[in-house]
Amino acid sequence: MQVVDIQDLRKVYSGVTALRGVSLTVNRGEIFGLLGHNGAGKSTMIKILLGIVRKTDGEATLLGEPAGTVSIRKRVGYLPEDHAFPGYHTANSLLDFYGRLYGLTRNERTKRIEESLAIVGLAKRKDYKIRTYSKGMKQRLGIASAFFHDPEVIFLDEPTDGVDPVGRKEIRDLLLQLKGEGRTIFVNSHILGELELISDRAAILDKGDLIRQGTIEELTKSDGRYTIGLAAGQQLPTEEIARLGYRCQPAGEHTEVLFGEDKSGVDKVLQLLNAKGLVLRHLVEKKETLEDVFVRSVEKAESGQETRRARSARPVAARRIDS
């Protein structure tokens, strides 16, 4: 089942276009990562789905209902990017307050507070003032507040921003745990390495345009590039490999060989090395990271945008009319 379905979504703020005909879907039970620089339109998309912001055009549904449907909100959890919990609250009193807003009984609130804070690792700090919490602890409390009422879908806007490496690891583990419970998690982030580790699928947003989307495996699919290294003192026969049709280039102590779509290329090179009595010590397929894909996709998209702008701004040559 598709939890989120967006088709040709557009949003314009006072002449500034934030979303330019975006279409994507999010399936139940997956972690979906939305990547993009600050200002790319990520937060705007979430706010439209939650009914905080109205769309200009297009279609957007959440849990089968039009975006912004009030009855859906109880089934959704949300952690905004710039949340600010009152420092005088404790984790316990903050979640108790939220529980009252959700209409939970005292017993339900007590039970869920204990469970939620245990999941995010704050059970021992539940009675400490939030003002004493580190950035990572505040983020974990924010995630607890997002799933406290047992929602089906959780939207997290930059959940690891400003968090140290240990805190990011803890948050990643937490999100995988929530996914294991059957929840759907939609994560906005510009920290690409984080999303690559936990997302099932991802989309890249650039200046309101959706420029790439797919599974992490599809997005980071290898282009047939391998790094090859031989025993000490031996040299890779790059000229002979080039004659086989494969491009070679230095890669530190090793050599990078591009085989492209030729599945038999590695075997051919190994046969060549064996025939020449060379000893293979290193052979690793080089896959792109999500950051590589993001940078290349954005550069390509923006290059195309610049070209289109240049063409549209090019003066039209005056046509000569002979009498």
N, C-alpha and C positions, 0 to 999 in steps of 0.2 A: 504493500500500500504506500502511496505517495503522501507523506506528511505535509510537504510544502510543494506547491505547484505554481510557478511564476511564468507568465507568458507575456512577452513584449512589454515589460514594466518600464514606465517612464515617470520621472519626477523632475520638475523644474521649480527652483526657488527664485522668485523675482528675476527671471531671465537667465539664471544660472542653472544649467542642466546637470543634475546629480546622477541620474540613471537614464541610459539611452537605449531603451528597448531590450531589457535583460530578460532572458528566458532560462530557467533551470528548475530542477526537481530535486527533492530530498526524500529518500526512502525511509520507511520505519526501521528503527533499530540500528541505524548507522551513525557514524560521526562524520559530519560534512564540514569541510573547511573552506571558508571564503577568504581568499588572499587578496591583498592589495595595499598600496601605500595609504598613509593617512590622507583622507579626502577623496578616496577612490569611489565612495558611495556605499561602503559596507554597512555602516551604522544606519544609513537612510533605509536600506533594504529591510533590515530587522524592524525598524520603527514602523514601516509600512505594514509588515506582516502582523505586528502587534496592535495596529490601530492608533499608534502614537502620532503618526504622520499620515496624511492622505496622499494617495497616488495621484499623479496627473493623468495618466492613461495606462492602458494595459490591464491584465488580469493577475490576481494573486489570491491563492487560497491557502488556508492553514487548517489541517485536520478536516479537510473536506468542506470547510465553510469559508465564505468570503473574508479576506483579511480585515481585521478590526472587529469581527463579530464578538460582542461582549461576552456571550456565554462560553466562548472558547478559552477565555483568559484563565479560567481556573485550571485548565488542563495544560497550561504552559508556564514554564519558569523562565526568568530573565535576570541576567546580571549585566547592567550597563557598564560601559567603559569607565566612566568617571563617577562611580558610586562614592558616596561619602556617608558612612554610618555615624550617628551621633556618638562622640567619644565618651559620653557619660553612661552609655549603655554597656552592659556585659553581653557576651554571646548568648547567654541564657535569657536575659531580659529582652534582647532584640528579637530573637526567634519567638519568644512568648508573645510579644506584641504583634508580630506577623501572623501568628497562629490565631489570635483574636480576630484580626482582620479577615482571615479565611473562615471564621466561624467554627473553629475547632473547640471541643470541650477541654476543660482543664486536664483531664486524664490523657486525652489525645495529644495535647500540646506537650505535656511532660514526657510522654513516650517518644514522640517524634524529635524533641529536642535532644534527648539522650542518644537516640539512634543517629541523628544527623551529625552531631558534633563528634561522635565516635568515628563516623565514616571519614570526616575531614581532619581528624587528628587534633581536635580542640577540646576534647572532653575534660582534660585536666586544667584547662584555662577558661572554662565556661563562666566562672564568676569574676574574672579579671576585667577591668575596664577596657573597652576597645581602644582607647587612646594609648594603651600600653602595648598594643599589638604591632608586630612588624608588618611590612607590606605583604609578605607571603601569607601571614596569618589572616590579614584582612581579606585577601583574595579567597582564601579557603572558606572563610565565614560567608563571603558573598556567594560562593558556589553552594554552600549549605542552605542559604536563604532561597536560592533558585530552585532547589529540589525538595525543600522542606515540606511542601504541600503535596508531594507525590505526583508531579506532572508527567505527562507523556512525552513532552518535548521541552528541551532546555536550550535557550539561546544565551550564549556567552560572548560578550564583546571584549576582546583583548584580555582574556583571563590570566595570562602570564606576564603581562606588561609590567616591567619594573621589578619583577621577582627574581631572586638569585637562582643559580643553577639547581641547588638542592630543592628549593621551593617549586621550581618548574617541573622537576622530576616528580615530586609529590602530587602536583596538580595533574600531570599526565596520567599517573597511575589512578588517580581518583576518577578521571573522565572515562578511562577504560573500564573501571569498576561499575560506573553508572551505566555504561553501554551494556555491560554484561547482565545488568538487571532488566534489559529490554527497552531502555530509554533511547530516544533519538536526540542527538546533540548537534547543534548548529553552532560552529565556532568561527568568529571573525578574528583574524590576526594578521599582523605583518611579520611575525616571528616564524619564518617558513620552516625551519628545522623542527620546531615543535609539532606543527601540523603534519609534517611528513611521517612522524613517528606514530601517530595515533589515528589519522583520518582514513576512512574507507574511500571517500571520493573528495574531490576539491575542485574549486573554480577560481579563476584569476580575473579580478576586476581591475580595470585601469581607466580612470577618469570617466566612470559611468558606463564603460563598455565591458561586456563579458567577452574576454578574448581567448580563453581556453577553459575546458572542463573535462573531467573524466576520473577514472580511478587513479590512485597514486601510481599503480603499476603502469597504467597507460601513459600517464604524464611523464614518468621518468624512464620510459622504455629505452633500452640501450640502442645506440645506432651502430652497433657492431664494432665498437672501439675496445681494444685490449692493450694492456701494458705488458711488455715482454722483457725479461731480464735473463742474462746468461751467467755462467760461472765466472768467477773473478779472472780478469785477464782476457776474456773472450769478447769478440765484437759481433754484433748482430749483422748479418749480410743484408743491409738495407737496400743496396742497389739491386740485388737479385730478387728481394721481396717486392720491390717497386716494379720489376719486370713482370712479376706475377699479377700486377694490377692493383697493389695495395699501397696506400700512402703511409709513410713513416715520418715520425717527428720525435725529437728528444723529449723525455719526460723524467727529468732528474737523473737518477742512476740507471733508469730503464729507458725503453723506447716504446712509444705509443704507435700502434698499427691500426689503421682504419680499414675494416673489412666490408663495411656497409651491409648489404643484404645477402652477401655471399656466405651461406652457412658452412660451406666447405673450406673457407679461407684459412681457418685456424689449423685444420688438418694438413693443408698444403704446406703451410709454413713449418709445422712440426716435422713433416717428412723432409723438408729442405734442411732443417737443422740437424736431423738425425743423419742424413746423407753426408753432411759435412763434419760429423763427429763433434758437434757442439752440444754443450750440456745446459739444459733448460733449468733455471732456478726460480723463475717468477713468471706466472701467467695468470692475469686477473682481468676479468671483464669489467670495463669502466662504465658504470651507470651514472646518468645525470642525477643530480639532486633536485629537489623541488625548487631550491633557490636558483639553480642553473636555468631551469625551465621558466621560472618567473621572470628573471632578468632578460632572457632572450625574447620571450613573448612580449614583454612590455616594450623593449627596444624596437622590435619589429612593428608592433602596433603603432607606437608613437612616430616611427619613421613614415609609416603610411599616412598617418594623420597630418604630418608636416607636409608631405607631398600633396595631399588633397587641398590643404590650406593654401599652399603656394599656387596650385593651379587655379583655385577659385579667386585668388588675389591678382593673378596675372592680367595685365591690361590687354584688352582686345585690340588687335592691330587695326588701324584705320584702313578701310577698303578703298582702293583707288577706283575712281569712276572716270573713264575717258569719255569726253563728249564727242 
